Amino acid sequence: MGPAGQTQRPSHPTPGQAHVRTPFRRVAPLLLMMGLVGTPSLHAQTATTGALSGVIVGVDGVPLDGVEVALLRDGDREERVLTASRDGRFRVGFLPPGGYVVVAERFGFVPVRVSAVPIRSGREALVRIELRESPPPVTDTDRYTFTQVGSERTRGSARSLDRNELLALPQSGRGLTDVLTGWSRGVPETPAGFQAVGLPGHLTAVSVDGLRFEPAAHPRLGPGLVHLGALSPSLLSEVELAAQDVDGEGGGVVGPRIRAGTVRGGDHFEIRARGGAGIAPMDAEGRLGGSPDAATLPFASVLLRGPVIQDTLHLAAGIEVGEAVRVQSPLAASSGGPRGLFLSGIGDPDRPAESRLGPTRVDTWRTISGFTRLDWRVRGDNTLTFRTHVGLARDASPAGRPLPALAPREGLEATDLIVAATYTAFPGDRSALEIRTGYEVSEREFGGAEAPPGLPGRTWIHEGGIVAGTDPVIPGRIRQSAFRVAPTLHVAGGRHQFKMGASLAARSVEEARALGAWESVGHPSLAAFNRGEGIAVSVDGPRRDLSFSRPALGLFVQDRWSPTDDLSLTVGVRADGESLPFDDILPSESWTALTGIPRERPDEGARGRISPRVQVEWTPGTGPGWRLQGAAGIYHGEVHPGIVAELLADSGAVRVERRLLGAAVPDGAADGAHRAGGRTLSILGPRFDAPRTQAVDLEVGRALGTGTSVEVGFGLRRTDFLPRRRDLNRAPTRFARDQAGRELFGEVQRGGTTVAIRPGSDRRFEEFDAVWALESDGHSTWWGLTAAVRHEGEGPLELFAAYTFSETRDNLPMGGSGWPEAVPGRPGGGSEAEPAWVEGRSDRDIPHRLVARGRFEVVERLGLRVGAAYGFHSGLPFTPTVRDFLHGVDPLGPAGIAGAGGRPLEIPTGVPGLDQVASQWSCVAPGGPVERNRCRTEDIHDLALTLEMRVLGGPGWALSLRAEALNLLDQGPVIPDPALFIVDGEGTLGAPSGGVLELPLRVNPDFGRPLAHLSPGRGLRVGFDLRY
């Protein structure tokens, strides 16, 4: 439309074809570069672009031809003009993500302007525009928002946030983790991690501008606080959380996918700067049992974007600096001093558990996230895009404080670098070619706590569940790098949109750990600790330096067929293969001679997999109304690099010795009977494979008018070939069962107050300690039902809420981290069947999850807005156990997990004090079912409030104040004390009778109480936001 409301038309426009009107010819080359002027017959959406289609009708519902449609970018002067076809339809693809305005105009009709049309990567926006007749001259314009006249076609079950939504979310300094917690199908494992649809966090994949990014993570810990530090939400244009990756471009993923799009440069300069400071944790003394000092957390970010060469070269660049904080509650912190490590009040039953476990401390990390993007029109409508990302995190905790006792859930030092380029060409009016390439480096250094003076190493006291010292397998350095190439070809033919392509990844892994000599010591009580009585495990091994490659290749083809304008069917298939260095696994001649089982598996390194996918979308009427969608597919993942590293490194060079200490040695024991040692091995189980997910998603949505819409979705996924481990060197015959139904392997004896297994009596071959078989026979089943409501438009209120009810079952006891743990009670080298209870409620089962957020504009003139974000989810399940020394020293170590952790109890009757505990925890009442995770911690609620107000402003600029109150309810996950019973060394230990050994059990009065709080504490952030 011209300045006077006149419309300038070309002499012979082709129906449905785009053209640029005379006043805007000077920006045509820019529009070509940005994909706004493209091929008339190709209207695809890609991994980094979206599409728009619509129909224009009169008030009687009859399609109108000859209607001119103008497409404008919000905040820019870019414009694309096309003419609707004879049936009133128009369609355009390869649109950069962002907000758009659609204007429809025809002589003799009132023009219609539709604002806030969301174009998102991989999605198609649909609009239905109704024009009403009016005699000239026409001076009015009918105005609508997209929610009143439009709908979206999506790719699978997904939740998408645009740039405005990202900037409006409360930010606690945890980057994308803050965004992920707003998805009702995802649950934070801790304040630093994330898991979704019943799968561990490391199976959630990340892609940036269509290219996958694999940040390094410790195999035993999974994603952590700075896992996605290179991808700051303030430097992104959109984020999508997809439970199912229907598009064939996504490969090697069995879990959800996070798709992030970067900010692009526009046709005019823009500056956005934010800065301020936060305070956290606040008022945490009572809950944490200590007096942690609140940390001041400054933050600042700057984003610049605009043209370098008008119509040819555009730049976007930004940087964000800040500090991240983690609260170390009692179990995860060491107090100093030699024998005074454990507080003298540890045995005082009148003191709450939280105050007996030691001090609380606050750790901080300085973080930097940088980003640049350059868009260049190379020739014609061909474009070349360069981008870089840098993420750094460095430990900024005050010197002199004790390091974490338990391993931190993130690297103390983190470095990420991404360099990528995308070339897009249009060789014809029915085809387009995208070539993406990139190089990434991700490194994590994990620290640990040295043993305080007077202690030999990692130390446990079973009375109270106290630990000091870091798990020695945690410290080290992990570095991953990858070079990726991903060409994709789009071809249009009639009502078909074909897409085919490939992805090649040349990846390498470097790992360095100095195992050396270390020791873990356990004591039954504080008194036994003072006497030097207990059991010790010593490990002696060489430095572990590994370097290996794992190249991967994927090919895909898919067709999106639209038999009608309301219905589309997408069918695709993807083939993936990866090569693993299993031919570098060293043999173990002694193990093979004893068992006939070879350790080397040279034929298992190359693997190929086929993944079919299908999706159906029906949007009757094009505009607002019903939307039905269904998707199904098979998705193959990749072998965890940590498993490959273990197979290459654990070849028998590490020796383990177990021995009894002090009075724990029984009177009259023969020389050497109190100690035993052997080498450790890890071998690949038969038919080992990477995880595979079979998934189905159904979704029904309905636009109710006035910007309100509702949707209901159902998802079902079964993931097989998850890794587990078992000890092939465990004695095949049990010594006895205890009164709680647990199997005991090895001779049980008592020395002093220590009840333990005689070292070596639970081993098949004395030359070896544990021989771990890594097998892929684990599985997980998740199903969930989600209901969501959204309200947005031109009014003052924006609202979104979603509730998910779900169930997760698996055969992975103690498998919450996703690392293959030993399964309690699972047969070792024998032929016994696996116990029935192994299949049960998952450690990641979260039946209820609610997220809600809203924003209300109080005074439009002042830009005064208030917002709130609320989250709720069920507490984490856990299994009551017995704390003892019958399955190793460390209850969190592989041996302890294999024998006790996660093994449900047949709760005996008549134990003094059990009725009192059962009155508070009904899940431990005697006679209940023998099942995993029968107990659950308290539900978790989270509330954050935001306040925004414009304080200064003028033509083209504004300065706003923003305040955020975070985690106002001060709740978060906890580590509960799972020990229902403790073996009492002062009691009587009899001999086995009828295959049952009565252990001297006593009730743990602190059962279920928090050993550690993982809440980050309350926080406050105040800052200013400058837009120019």
LUMPA-120459 format. One record per residue (C-alpha): x, y, z. Coordinates in steps of 0.2 Angstrom, whole numbers. Layout:
# residues N
x, y, z
X, Y, Z $
...
# end
This chain:
# residues 1028
x, y, z
0, 0, 0 $
7, 17, -5 $
8, 32, 7 $
-10, 38, 2 $
-17, 21, 4 $
-15, 17, -15 $
-9, 1, -21 $
4, 0, -35 $
2, -16, -45 $
13, -25, -58 $
6, -25, -76 $
4, -44, -77 $
5, -53, -60 $
4, -72, -60 $
-8, -79, -47 $
1, -85, -32 $
17, -78, -37 $
27, -65, -28 $
33, -48, -34 $
40, -32, -27 $
32, -16, -29 $
40, -1, -36 $
44, 9, -20 $
53, -6, -13 $
64, -11, -28 $
79, -5, -19 $
77, -18, -6 $
74, -32, -17 $
92, -39, -16 $
90, -39, 3 $
74, -48, 2 $
81, -61, -9 $
95, -63, 3 $
84, -65, 18 $
73, -78, 9 $
58, -66, 8 $
58, -67, -11 $
60, -85, -17 $
54, -98, -28 $
36, -97, -32 $
33, -115, -32 $
44, -120, -17 $
35, -116, 0 $
45, -127, 12 $
50, -124, 30 $
67, -130, 35 $
76, -133, 51 $
80, -114, 51 $
66, -106, 42 $
47, -106, 42 $
32, -105, 30 $
16, -95, 28 $
0, -100, 19 $
-18, -94, 19 $
-34, -91, 11 $
-44, -75, 8 $
-63, -76, 7 $
-78, -64, 7 $
-90, -62, 21 $
-100, -76, 13 $
-85, -88, 14 $
-82, -88, -5 $
-64, -87, -10 $
-58, -71, -18 $
-46, -70, -32 $
-35, -55, -36 $
-31, -50, -18 $
-14, -43, -15 $
-5, -49, 0 $
9, -39, 8 $
21, -48, 21 $
31, -36, 32 $
44, -40, 46 $
39, -33, 63 $
51, -18, 66 $
59, -19, 49 $
55, -11, 32 $
56, -27, 23 $
41, -31, 12 $
35, -45, 1 $
20, -44, -10 $
11, -58, -19 $
-6, -60, -27 $
-18, -74, -21 $
-23, -87, -33 $
-40, -90, -41 $
-46, -100, -26 $
-40, -86, -14 $
-25, -95, -8 $
-7, -90, -6 $
9, -98, 1 $
27, -93, 4 $
42, -102, 12 $
60, -100, 18 $
55, -86, 29 $
67, -81, 43 $
59, -84, 60 $
52, -69, 68 $
36, -59, 70 $
27, -53, 54 $
12, -42, 48 $
1, -48, 34 $
-9, -35, 25 $
-23, -41, 12 $
-31, -28, 0 $
-43, -28, -15 $
-52, -14, -23 $
-69, -12, -16 $
-65, -21, 0 $
-59, -15, 17 $
-40, -19, 19 $
-36, -32, 33 $
-20, -31, 44 $
-15, -46, 54 $
-1, -43, 66 $
10, -54, 77 $
10, -68, 64 $
23, -80, 71 $
35, -88, 59 $
45, -102, 68 $
58, -113, 61 $
51, -130, 55 $
33, -123, 56 $
20, -117, 45 $
8, -102, 50 $
-9, -103, 43 $
-21, -88, 41 $
-39, -86, 36 $
-43, -68, 31 $
-61, -62, 28 $
-63, -46, 18 $
-79, -36, 18 $
-85, -25, 4 $
-85, -6, 5 $
-88, 7, -9 $
-73, 18, -12 $
-65, 28, -5 $
-60, 16, 8 $
-53, 24, 24 $
-54, 10, 37 $
-43, -5, 40 $
-49, -21, 49 $
-36, -26, 62 $
-33, -43, 69 $
-20, -53, 78 $
-14, -70, 73 $
-23, -79, 87 $
-39, -72, 80 $
-37, -78, 62 $
-23, -91, 62 $
-16, -107, 68 $
1, -117, 66 $
6, -133, 59 $
20, -140, 70 $
33, -154, 69 $
28, -167, 82 $
24, -162, 100 $
34, -146, 103 $
34, -131, 114 $
41, -115, 105 $
46, -98, 113 $
51, -83, 102 $
63, -70, 107 $
50, -59, 116 $
45, -74, 126 $
63, -79, 130 $
67, -61, 136 $
51, -61, 147 $
55, -77, 157 $
63, -76, 174 $
81, -79, 172 $
91, -86, 188 $
107, -86, 179 $
106, -105, 173 $
104, -101, 154 $
94, -113, 144 $
90, -123, 160 $
78, -109, 165 $
69, -111, 149 $
68, -130, 150 $
60, -129, 166 $
45, -121, 158 $
40, -137, 148 $
27, -148, 157 $
35, -164, 149 $
52, -160, 157 $
58, -160, 175 $
74, -153, 182 $
85, -168, 189 $
93, -155, 201 $
94, -136, 199 $
108, -139, 187 $
101, -153, 176 $
87, -158, 165 $
77, -173, 160 $
62, -176, 150 $
49, -189, 145 $
56, -201, 158 $
74, -201, 150 $
90, -194, 158 $
97, -177, 153 $
111, -183, 142 $
98, -191, 130 $
91, -173, 127 $
99, -167, 111 $
103, -149, 106 $
104, -141, 89 $
108, -123, 84 $
102, -116, 67 $
99, -134, 61 $
117, -141, 66 $
119, -152, 81 $
129, -147, 96 $
136, -160, 109 $
142, -151, 125 $
154, -162, 135 $
147, -169, 151 $
154, -181, 164 $
147, -199, 160 $
142, -202, 178 $
134, -185, 181 $
126, -180, 165 $
122, -162, 160 $
126, -149, 173 $
125, -131, 178 $
135, -124, 164 $
130, -137, 151 $
123, -125, 138 $
133, -110, 144 $
137, -105, 126 $
119, -103, 121 $
112, -88, 131 $
94, -85, 129 $
97, -67, 127 $
107, -70, 111 $
94, -82, 103 $
79, -78, 92 $
69, -94, 97 $
70, -110, 106 $
59, -125, 103 $
57, -140, 115 $
52, -156, 105 $
47, -172, 113 $
49, -181, 96 $
60, -176, 81 $
49, -180, 66 $
59, -171, 54 $
72, -182, 45 $
86, -170, 47 $
87, -175, 66 $
97, -190, 69 $
106, -200, 82 $
93, -194, 95 $
81, -205, 106 $
76, -192, 118 $
69, -174, 116 $
77, -161, 106 $
81, -143, 110 $
81, -132, 94 $
89, -115, 96 $
89, -101, 83 $
101, -87, 83 $
97, -68, 81 $
99, -61, 64 $
105, -44, 58 $
91, -32, 52 $
90, -18, 39 $
93, -5, 53 $
104, -4, 68 $
98, -10, 84 $
106, -10, 101 $
100, -19, 117 $
109, -19, 133 $
105, -26, 150 $
114, -25, 166 $
111, -27, 185 $
115, -38, 199 $
107, -52, 209 $
108, -59, 227 $
107, -78, 231 $
104, -87, 241 $
93, -77, 253 $
86, -83, 270 $
93, -101, 268 $
99, -103, 286 $
85, -113, 294 $
83, -125, 279 $
101, -129, 276 $
107, -130, 294 $
121, -118, 292 $
124, -99, 289 $
128, -97, 270 $
133, -80, 265 $
123, -73, 250 $
133, -70, 235 $
131, -54, 224 $
129, -60, 206 $
132, -46, 193 $
126, -48, 175 $
127, -39, 159 $
123, -42, 141 $
125, -32, 125 $
117, -36, 108 $
121, -26, 92 $
113, -30, 75 $
111, -21, 59 $
118, -19, 41 $
137, -18, 37 $
133, -16, 18 $
115, -11, 15 $
106, -25, 6 $
121, -36, 6 $
129, -39, 22 $
121, -40, 40 $
129, -43, 57 $
123, -48, 74 $
135, -49, 89 $
132, -50, 107 $
140, -55, 123 $
134, -59, 141 $
143, -60, 157 $
137, -65, 174 $
139, -77, 188 $
131, -93, 192 $
128, -100, 210 $
126, -117, 218 $
122, -120, 236 $
131, -134, 243 $
120, -141, 257 $
127, -152, 272 $
130, -169, 264 $
139, -161, 249 $
152, -151, 260 $
167, -156, 270 $
171, -148, 286 $
190, -146, 290 $
201, -154, 304 $
208, -171, 306 $
197, -182, 317 $
186, -168, 320 $
179, -169, 303 $
162, -176, 309 $
153, -164, 321 $
153, -170, 339 $
134, -169, 338 $
132, -182, 325 $
126, -195, 337 $
114, -183, 346 $
97, -189, 342 $
89, -172, 348 $
97, -162, 334 $
89, -163, 317 $
98, -172, 303 $
101, -156, 293 $
111, -148, 307 $
122, -163, 311 $
129, -165, 294 $
141, -151, 293 $
142, -133, 285 $
133, -125, 270 $
143, -116, 257 $
139, -106, 241 $
149, -109, 226 $
150, -97, 211 $
156, -97, 193 $
160, -83, 182 $
152, -86, 165 $
154, -78, 148 $
144, -81, 132 $
148, -73, 116 $
140, -74, 99 $
142, -67, 81 $
132, -70, 65 $
136, -63, 48 $
123, -65, 34 $
130, -61, 16 $
121, -61, 0 $
134, -69, -11 $
125, -69, -28 $
107, -67, -33 $
97, -75, -20 $
111, -86, -14 $
116, -83, 4 $
130, -87, 16 $
129, -86, 34 $
144, -87, 47 $
141, -89, 66 $
152, -92, 81 $
148, -96, 99 $
159, -95, 114 $
155, -101, 132 $
166, -100, 147 $
164, -104, 165 $
177, -102, 178 $
177, -106, 197 $
175, -90, 207 $
172, -97, 224 $
182, -89, 238 $
199, -98, 242 $
201, -107, 258 $
184, -115, 258 $
183, -134, 258 $
179, -142, 241 $
163, -152, 238 $
162, -169, 247 $
151, -177, 234 $
156, -174, 216 $
148, -158, 209 $
135, -160, 195 $
145, -149, 184 $
162, -145, 178 $
172, -133, 189 $
179, -126, 172 $
170, -126, 156 $
174, -121, 138 $
163, -122, 123 $
167, -115, 105 $
156, -117, 90 $
161, -111, 72 $
148, -114, 59 $
142, -109, 41 $
127, -111, 31 $
126, -109, 12 $
108, -108, 4 $
106, -108, -15 $
90, -109, -26 $
96, -118, -42 $
78, -117, -49 $
61, -111, -45 $
56, -129, -38 $
72, -133, -28 $
83, -126, -15 $
100, -132, -7 $
106, -130, 10 $
124, -134, 16 $
128, -133, 34 $
145, -136, 41 $
153, -133, 58 $
166, -136, 70 $
164, -137, 89 $
175, -140, 104 $
168, -143, 122 $
179, -146, 137 $
175, -149, 155 $
187, -150, 170 $
180, -159, 185 $
188, -155, 202 $
186, -164, 219 $
190, -163, 237 $
207, -169, 244 $
205, -179, 260 $
207, -168, 276 $
223, -171, 286 $
221, -187, 296 $
209, -196, 284 $
215, -209, 272 $
203, -204, 258 $
184, -204, 255 $
176, -208, 272 $
159, -214, 276 $
150, -216, 293 $
134, -226, 291 $
126, -219, 307 $
119, -203, 299 $
124, -207, 281 $
139, -195, 282 $
152, -194, 269 $
168, -184, 266 $
179, -183, 251 $
176, -184, 232 $
172, -200, 223 $
189, -203, 215 $
182, -208, 198 $
175, -190, 196 $
190, -178, 194 $
198, -176, 177 $
196, -168, 160 $
185, -172, 146 $
186, -164, 129 $
175, -167, 114 $
177, -160, 97 $
167, -163, 80 $
167, -157, 62 $
150, -158, 54 $
143, -157, 36 $
125, -158, 33 $
118, -155, 15 $
99, -154, 12 $
90, -153, -5 $
72, -147, -6 $
62, -151, -22 $
44, -146, -25 $
32, -156, -37 $
14, -152, -37 $
7, -155, -20 $
23, -164, -14 $
38, -156, -5 $
53, -168, -5 $
67, -166, 6 $
83, -177, 6 $
100, -175, 13 $
115, -182, 23 $
124, -178, 39 $
142, -182, 42 $
151, -180, 59 $
169, -183, 62 $
170, -183, 81 $
184, -186, 94 $
185, -189, 112 $
199, -185, 124 $
198, -190, 142 $
212, -189, 156 $
210, -195, 174 $
224, -198, 186 $
217, -212, 196 $
233, -216, 205 $
231, -223, 223 $
216, -219, 233 $
206, -227, 247 $
188, -227, 253 $
185, -231, 271 $
169, -235, 280 $
165, -235, 299 $
148, -241, 307 $
148, -227, 319 $
157, -211, 326 $
164, -222, 340 $
171, -235, 327 $
178, -220, 317 $
188, -214, 333 $
194, -232, 336 $
200, -235, 318 $
187, -249, 315 $
179, -252, 299 $
182, -258, 281 $
193, -251, 268 $
194, -252, 249 $
210, -247, 241 $
213, -244, 222 $
229, -243, 213 $
230, -239, 195 $
239, -229, 181 $
234, -213, 174 $
220, -214, 162 $
223, -205, 146 $
212, -209, 131 $
209, -202, 114 $
197, -210, 101 $
186, -206, 87 $
168, -210, 83 $
163, -205, 66 $
144, -205, 61 $
135, -204, 44 $
116, -202, 41 $
105, -201, 26 $
87, -196, 25 $
73, -194, 13 $
55, -188, 16 $
40, -182, 7 $
27, -170, 13 $
11, -173, 3 $
-4, -161, 4 $
-19, -169, -4 $
-29, -155, 1 $
-25, -137, 8 $
-31, -143, 25 $
-22, -160, 26 $
-4, -165, 25 $
5, -181, 27 $
24, -182, 30 $
33, -199, 27 $
51, -201, 29 $
65, -213, 33 $
83, -210, 40 $
98, -222, 40 $
111, -219, 53 $
128, -227, 55 $
142, -225, 67 $
160, -233, 69 $
167, -236, 86 $
185, -241, 91 $
180, -258, 98 $
195, -266, 89 $
206, -256, 101 $
199, -266, 116 $
214, -275, 124 $
211, -294, 127 $
212, -302, 144 $
220, -319, 142 $
218, -324, 160 $
199, -320, 160 $
196, -329, 144 $
206, -344, 150 $
195, -345, 166 $
178, -342, 158 $
180, -344, 139 $
172, -326, 137 $
183, -315, 126 $
185, -297, 131 $
189, -290, 113 $
175, -288, 101 $
182, -281, 84 $
166, -285, 74 $
155, -274, 85 $
162, -257, 80 $
152, -253, 65 $
133, -251, 67 $
119, -246, 55 $
101, -242, 59 $
85, -237, 50 $
72, -225, 57 $
55, -223, 49 $
44, -208, 53 $
26, -202, 49 $
16, -187, 53 $
-2, -182, 49 $
-9, -164, 51 $
-27, -158, 48 $
-31, -140, 50 $
-49, -138, 43 $
-53, -121, 37 $
-35, -115, 37 $
-38, -101, 50 $
-43, -103, 69 $
-53, -118, 74 $
-48, -136, 76 $
-31, -143, 74 $
-27, -162, 74 $
-10, -170, 73 $
-2, -187, 75 $
15, -193, 73 $
24, -209, 75 $
42, -215, 72 $
57, -226, 77 $
72, -216, 83 $
90, -223, 85 $
103, -215, 96 $
122, -217, 98 $
133, -227, 110 $
138, -216, 125 $
156, -211, 123 $
159, -214, 142 $
155, -232, 139 $
168, -233, 125 $
181, -225, 136 $
177, -237, 150 $
179, -252, 138 $
196, -245, 132 $
203, -241, 149 $
197, -254, 161 $
208, -268, 154 $
214, -276, 170 $
227, -263, 175 $
218, -257, 190 $
219, -267, 206 $
207, -266, 220 $
210, -272, 238 $
197, -275, 251 $
202, -276, 270 $
195, -276, 287 $
202, -263, 299 $
206, -264, 318 $
193, -273, 328 $
183, -277, 312 $
195, -292, 310 $
187, -306, 319 $
196, -314, 334 $
205, -330, 328 $
205, -325, 310 $
218, -333, 299 $
232, -323, 292 $
226, -315, 276 $
208, -319, 279 $
204, -300, 283 $
210, -294, 265 $
208, -299, 247 $
212, -291, 231 $
210, -293, 212 $
210, -284, 196 $
195, -275, 188 $
189, -278, 170 $
175, -271, 159 $
169, -281, 144 $
155, -278, 131 $
140, -289, 133 $
132, -299, 119 $
122, -290, 106 $
126, -273, 113 $
117, -259, 104 $
113, -240, 105 $
97, -235, 113 $
81, -235, 102 $
65, -226, 105 $
48, -230, 97 $
36, -215, 100 $
18, -210, 96 $
11, -193, 99 $
-7, -187, 96 $
-13, -169, 99 $
-29, -160, 97 $
-31, -141, 98 $
-45, -128, 97 $
-44, -110, 95 $
-59, -102, 105 $
-57, -85, 98 $
-52, -68, 106 $
-34, -75, 107 $
-38, -90, 117 $
-33, -108, 112 $
-33, -125, 121 $
-25, -141, 117 $
-24, -159, 123 $
-10, -171, 119 $
-5, -189, 122 $
12, -196, 121 $
19, -214, 122 $
37, -219, 120 $
47, -235, 123 $
66, -234, 124 $
75, -250, 123 $
94, -255, 123 $
98, -244, 138 $
114, -249, 146 $
115, -259, 162 $
130, -268, 170 $
132, -284, 180 $
147, -292, 189 $
152, -308, 181 $
164, -312, 195 $
151, -312, 209 $
149, -329, 218 $
136, -338, 209 $
128, -346, 225 $
122, -335, 239 $
127, -337, 256 $
109, -333, 263 $
95, -321, 263 $
92, -309, 277 $
75, -306, 285 $
71, -291, 273 $
73, -303, 258 $
90, -297, 252 $
102, -310, 244 $
119, -310, 253 $
134, -316, 243 $
149, -321, 253 $
152, -326, 271 $
145, -313, 284 $
155, -311, 299 $
157, -298, 313 $
172, -291, 321 $
170, -278, 335 $
154, -268, 329 $
157, -271, 311 $
146, -283, 302 $
154, -286, 284 $
157, -299, 271 $
174, -308, 273 $
184, -301, 259 $
186, -312, 244 $
172, -324, 249 $
160, -316, 237 $
171, -318, 222 $
171, -332, 209 $
190, -330, 204 $
202, -323, 216 $
213, -315, 202 $
199, -303, 199 $
188, -291, 209 $
173, -285, 199 $
171, -289, 181 $
158, -278, 174 $
148, -284, 158 $
141, -268, 150 $
125, -274, 142 $
111, -265, 133 $
96, -274, 140 $
88, -260, 149 $
72, -252, 144 $
60, -237, 149 $
42, -234, 145 $
34, -217, 147 $
17, -211, 143 $
9, -194, 147 $
-7, -184, 145 $
-5, -165, 143 $
-18, -151, 143 $
-13, -134, 140 $
-22, -117, 138 $
-15, -101, 130 $
-21, -83, 129 $
-12, -69, 120 $
-17, -55, 109 $
-18, -36, 109 $
-25, -35, 126 $
-15, -32, 142 $
-15, -51, 147 $
-4, -65, 141 $
-6, -82, 149 $
0, -100, 147 $
-3, -115, 158 $
0, -134, 155 $
-2, -149, 165 $
5, -166, 162 $
0, -182, 170 $
13, -196, 166 $
20, -213, 171 $
37, -220, 169 $
42, -238, 172 $
59, -246, 168 $
71, -260, 174 $
85, -248, 179 $
86, -247, 198 $
98, -233, 203 $
99, -227, 185 $
93, -209, 187 $
109, -202, 179 $
108, -213, 164 $
125, -220, 167 $
124, -239, 167 $
123, -245, 185 $
124, -262, 192 $
107, -269, 195 $
103, -276, 213 $
100, -294, 214 $
104, -297, 195 $
112, -313, 192 $
131, -313, 190 $
139, -327, 181 $
125, -339, 185 $
109, -344, 175 $
96, -337, 188 $
82, -326, 181 $
81, -308, 185 $
70, -304, 200 $
52, -298, 196 $
54, -282, 206 $
68, -275, 194 $
54, -270, 182 $
45, -256, 191 $
42, -237, 195 $
57, -228, 187 $
68, -217, 198 $
63, -203, 186 $
44, -206, 188 $
36, -189, 190 $
17, -191, 189 $
11, -173, 190 $
19, -158, 182 $
11, -141, 181 $
19, -125, 173 $
10, -108, 172 $
16, -91, 167 $
7, -75, 164 $
11, -56, 161 $
-1, -42, 163 $
1, -24, 157 $
-5, -13, 171 $
-1, 4, 164 $
2, 4, 145 $
8, 22, 145 $
22, 18, 157 $
26, 1, 150 $
22, -6, 168 $
20, -25, 167 $
19, -38, 181 $
23, -56, 178 $
22, -73, 187 $
29, -90, 183 $
23, -105, 194 $
29, -123, 193 $
24, -138, 202 $
30, -157, 201 $
29, -172, 211 $
43, -176, 222 $
56, -189, 217 $
53, -208, 221 $
65, -218, 232 $
67, -236, 238 $
69, -240, 257 $
85, -249, 260 $
96, -256, 273 $
113, -247, 277 $
127, -259, 280 $
144, -265, 274 $
138, -281, 266 $
139, -274, 249 $
155, -263, 249 $
160, -248, 258 $
152, -234, 248 $
133, -235, 247 $
134, -225, 231 $
148, -235, 223 $
144, -249, 210 $
146, -263, 223 $
134, -255, 235 $
121, -252, 222 $
123, -269, 215 $
119, -277, 232 $
108, -265, 242 $
104, -248, 233 $
87, -249, 224 $
83, -267, 230 $
65, -266, 238 $
63, -274, 255 $
51, -287, 262 $
49, -276, 278 $
49, -287, 293 $
37, -285, 308 $
42, -283, 326 $
57, -271, 324 $
56, -258, 338 $
53, -241, 332 $
46, -246, 315 $
28, -241, 319 $
33, -224, 323 $
42, -222, 306 $
27, -230, 297 $
15, -217, 305 $
25, -204, 296 $
29, -214, 280 $
14, -226, 276 $
25, -233, 262 $
36, -243, 274 $
21, -251, 283 $
25, -270, 285 $
16, -281, 273 $
17, -269, 259 $
21, -274, 241 $
39, -278, 237 $
42, -265, 224 $
54, -251, 219 $
52, -233, 223 $
37, -236, 235 $
41, -219, 244 $
42, -202, 237 $
48, -185, 243 $
37, -170, 246 $
30, -161, 231 $
40, -146, 224 $
33, -129, 221 $
42, -114, 213 $
36, -96, 211 $
45, -82, 203 $
38, -64, 200 $
44, -51, 188 $
41, -32, 187 $
45, -21, 172 $
43, -2, 170 $
49, 10, 157 $
59, 24, 166 $
65, 34, 152 $
62, 35, 133 $
62, 45, 118 $
61, 43, 99 $
69, 26, 95 $
75, 22, 112 $
68, 17, 129 $
76, 12, 146 $
67, 0, 157 $
68, -6, 175 $
66, -25, 178 $
66, -34, 194 $
64, -53, 197 $
61, -62, 213 $
66, -80, 211 $
61, -96, 220 $
51, -87, 232 $
45, -103, 240 $
63, -109, 243 $
59, -127, 237 $
69, -139, 227 $
74, -157, 225 $
81, -166, 240 $
92, -181, 243 $
82, -191, 256 $
90, -203, 268 $
84, -220, 261 $
90, -231, 275 $
75, -238, 284 $
86, -250, 294 $
104, -249, 300 $
114, -265, 304 $
118, -263, 323 $
135, -270, 327 $
130, -270, 345 $
117, -283, 342 $
117, -301, 340 $
122, -310, 324 $
117, -328, 323 $
120, -342, 310 $
110, -344, 294 $
95, -355, 298 $
84, -362, 283 $
94, -351, 272 $
89, -335, 281 $
102, -325, 291 $
94, -313, 305 $
104, -297, 305 $
104, -286, 320 $
93, -272, 312 $
87, -256, 320 $
76, -243, 313 $
84, -227, 307 $
74, -213, 315 $
80, -201, 301 $
73, -211, 287 $
66, -200, 273 $
73, -184, 280 $
84, -174, 268 $
102, -178, 268 $
105, -164, 256 $
94, -149, 249 $
97, -145, 231 $
87, -129, 230 $
97, -114, 224 $
88, -104, 238 $
78, -88, 236 $
86, -75, 224 $
83, -57, 219 $
89, -49, 202 $
87, -31, 198 $
93, -23, 182 $
90, -11, 168 $
86, -14, 150 $
91, -2, 136 $
83, -3, 118 $
89, 8, 105 $
# end
